[in-house]
């Protein structure tokens, strides 16, 4: 049995040497991208500013006569004038001058540039290009969540580029030339994007098989390490070459890291067979434009405090305006007023969140335990989800424990099941070493780097031993 494990370990090691080496060395890029060489940006968030609309500003019904139905509507400032940003039920984005109703065909690019300059705090650098992004890939990974998005490139000495979402005004990501290079290398050699898209069955299957074989290689190596006798049958001490001693020592030290990486990778990849695109879900709400007869001046007048944003919401088949109310003491404060007569809806954000969660989940509203307003990123709702503020709707006795929704944009933000939570925890702790965060994030990065370097050295030493043995065997045969 010991011989079987030893032979299996040797055969698998040679077969997997290149994939494991690529995973290890590309894994070393992660702390560089995440912290050590991470670019900085002037503003990760844009502070809300009060909306002001004169009485002469047209109502949505008058300004958007060419769009009989809407999915969503916002009043924004573009080039110092008020503009209606609307999304049709087929998810097409349109812009109309709020004072005249004139269609603004180039407004998407103009808004993307305006947002990028605001995030960069750069009003002077010439514009180079604006590129629409419709899918996740090498240079724009799934971790950024927002689609479609627009990459804005300015003529800057630092080469910084910004990706923004003109529908929400949010920053999706920003990167420098070095980060873009690291991302490309990481995408090729760690997640193997050359095999297809994130949900590609071929890519998932190949990486899964190799990860399982890697786990078996590590396991057989550990068995061999602890069962290989230090003495021969005649009682004399077995003398091992220096490289073999080093290989065994490295194996003993890095075994735990090897197993942690491979087990968490397998679990993470298995989860990908059930592709979850829920973070891309939009509500199917449809609102008749003709029903939006109140002007922005009238709508804003319903709030005693300044309002930073207006959007649409459907609750119990009734149309409401959702107002984001500015309040220094309480973030995420909202007010809901009926589109017909501007009457207030009590607890509007909670009711609308339950309405959206019911649509996305298909669960009965009776199974809702409670709701929670989230106004800042935290451990169970991290920066990768991008959207704030959001409302978490918690369920009792359902597969998914909660649905977190973006009420400002009628969009899904996050959902969590027991299996999904276990997978996420295993990946961030066993694969990315986040269990070290309470001690120090710098320590986490250094331990990660040491772990992958040890594994790379282990693979190189082991491969050199096997190749040397093959050459020796060949010489004997000749």
Secondary structure, DSSP 8 states (H G I E B T S, - for coil): -HHHHHHHHHHHHHHHHHHHHHHHHHHHHHHIIIIIT----S-SS---------TTS--HHHHTTT-SEESEEEEEEETTEEEEEEE-TT--EEEEETTT--B-TTHHHHHHHHHHHHHHT-SSS-EEEEEEE-S--SSS-GGG---SEEEEEE--TT--EEEEETTTTEEEEEE-HHHHHHHHHHHHHTS-GGG--TT-HHHHHHHHHHHHHHHHHHHHHHHHHHHS-SB-TTS-B----HHHHHHHHHHHHHHHHHHHHHHHHHHHHHHHTS---GGG-B----EEGGG--S-HHHHHTT-SS-EEEEEEEEETTEEEEEEEE--SSSTT-EEEEETTT--EETTHHHHHHHHHHHHHH---GGGEEEEEEE-S-BTTB-GGG---SEEEEEESSSSEEEEEEETTTTEEEEEEEHHHHHHHHHIIIIIS-GGGTTT-HHHHHHHHHHHHHHHHHHHHHHHHHHHHHHHHHHHHH-
